[in-house]
Amino acid sequence: MTLEEIQAKIEVGIGSSTVCMGGDGCNCSALVISPVFEGLSLLNRQKMILALVREDINSGNLHALTIKARTPAEV
């Protein structure tokens, strides 16, 4: 799985988001910035993102994803 594929999944699943990816296809990190996160805890933000790639994690296509989820005001 490429970083571009992961980024596209997150951008489609999280409205009005900006996604910056790092790492490689198996172990990567994502900085996701979206107003959708306003009022949500960090845990709930991460759960939203993980739900988008859960199938890839379960299948082994994605080994690990480090997530930073911020609102535009937090950047």
N, C-alpha and C positions, 0 to 999 in steps of 0.2 A: 504494500500500500504506500502510495507516495504522499508527500506532504501536501501536494496540491489537492489530492483526493480528500484528505482529511479536512483541509481548509474549506473546500467546497461544501462538504457535508455540514460543517458547523455554520458557515455563512447562510446556507439555505434554512437550517433549523432554528437559528437565533436571528430574529428580525433586526434589521438596521445595525448589523454587527460589522466590526472591523476585526479581522483575524490575522495575527502575525505568528507564523510557524517557525520552529527551530528544530534541530536534531535531524534524525534520519527516519525512514519509514517505519521502523519497529519501535524505537524509543524516541519520542518527540515531545516537544512542549508547545503549548498554545497560549497566546495572550489574546483574550477575546474581550473586546470593548463594545458594550451595547447599552442603550438606555433601558432595555428590557430588564436588566438586573437591578434597577432602582427599587429599593425597599426589600430586596431578597438577601438572605444570609449568604455568606461565602459557601457554605455547604450546599444550599439549594441551587446556587449558581453552578457549582461543579456538577451536581446531579443532573441538571438540565443538559449540560454539555456531554457528560458521560452517556446519557441516554441516547444521544445521537450516534455514538460510535460503539455502543455496547455489543452489537452483532460482530463487529470487526475484532473487538477484544476477545469475545467468546470463541471466535473461529481461529484466533491466533494470527490473523493478518496484522493486528496492531498489538504490540506487546505492552507498551506503557505510554501513558499520556500525562504529562505534567500540565496542570491547568492554572492559569491566572485569569480570573474573570473580574472585570472592572466596569464601572459606569463611566461615561465620558467625564464626569466631574471628578472622578478618582484618579484620572491619569495625570 
